């Protein structure tokens, strides 16, 4: 994972560069931190957070401890399978902000995993969808929160 994840993140950022205040939900050991050091890291696993050097928050993605509409970009890389709904991600996203959400898949399951991922972001407008990775494949959805 140490060599696979950074390549996937690089591929994601080439297609979906962040802007404004950034939240990394399910940050794990901090892979996104190497690319976006100013992002706020959030994870439920204290051991993972100890590996992160940036601003960090210990919390459950189902109950985010932030006001509504405070982040312009929300990343959720390889974590959305751990919770059923993306309501909290959508809540903290500012109007016009974008969510970049990935879901692990295989070459054989990629189409149904992409459909599953798009259903999770039902309140957002899907702007782009693509696959990233070689040895480990992820479905990626870039979705925008409607204005107003």
N, C-alpha and C positions, 0 to 999 in steps of 0.2 A: 504494500500500500504506500510506502514511503516514496516510491518512484512513480507509481501509477497516478496517485491523486494530484500531484502538482501538474502533470501533463493534462489531465482532465480539466483542472481549474484554468490553466492557461487557455485551453480551447474554448471554455465557457466565456472567459473575459474578453477574448478576441471578438466574440459575437455579441456579448452583452456587457459592455463596460459600465461600471457603477457611476453614480453621481450623488452628490449631497451627503446627508447622514446615512451611514451604512450599518446594517445589523446582520450578523452572521449567526443564524439560528442552528444549533446543533454543530457548533464549531469543531468538535472533536479536539485533537491535539494541536489545532491551529494551522492547518494547511493554507487557508485563505489569508492568514496573517502575513505570510511571506510576500503576497501580492498586494494586499490592501491593509497596511499596518494601522490605519486610522479607524477601521471598522470596529464596532462593539461586538465582542465575542460572547455568545450565550450558549450554555450547555447545562445539562442536568447532572453531568458526571464531574465531580470535583477533581478526580485524578486528571481528566483531560484539561480542565481549566488551569491546573497548576503548570501545565506545559505552555500556556499562552502568556505572552509578555505584555499584551495590550490591555485596553479597558475590557474588563470581563464581568459577567453577571452569571451567578448560579441560579438557574430557574428552569422550570418546565415549559416547553413550547406551547402547551395547551393553556397556560395562564401567564402571559408575558407581563412583567412588572413595569410597563411603560404606558404613558398616556397615548391616546389614539392619535393617529396621523403624524407621528414624529420622525419617521424614517423615510428617506427618499428611495432607498434601495434595500431590499431584504433578500439575502441569500439563504437558501436552505439546501445544502448540498449533501446528498446521501443520508438525509435524516427524516424526510417526510413520511417514510414508511412506519415510523415509530409513533405517529399520532394520526388519528382518523381524519380530522378536519383542519383546514388551514385558516379558520376564522380569525384566530389571533394574529397570524401573519398579516392578513388583510386589514385587520383593525389598526395595527400600528403603522401601516403604510400610508404615506401622505397621498392626497388626491393627485393623480398624474404620476405617482411613484411606480416603480417596477419591482416585481418579485421574480427572482431567478430560482427555480425549484427543480431539483433533479431526483430521479428515481432509478435505481440500479435495474438493469435488464440484461438479457442475453440476445444474441442475434435472432434466436427463435421466438423470443417473447417481446421483442421491442415494440411492435405495433400495439399490442394490447396494453403494455405498460405505459405507452404514450397516452392512450385513451384514458387509462386510470388516472394518470397525472393531470390531464386536462379537466377531468371531472372534479378533482380536488380543489381547483381554483375557480369554482363556479361563479363567484362574485367579481372576478377580475376578467379583463378582456385579454385573451391570448394574442400576443403580438408576433411571437415567433416560437417555433418548435424545431428541435434538431437533436441529433445524437452526437455524443462525444466519447472518446476513448477508443482504445484498441484492445488490449487484453481484458479490460474491464469496461463495459459499455454502460452509459447512462443516457436515459431520455431526459431532455432538458426543455422546460417551458419557461418562456419569458412572458410575463403577464403584467398588465398595467391596471392600476386602480382608476376607475372613471373619475373625472372631475365632478365635484359637487354631488 
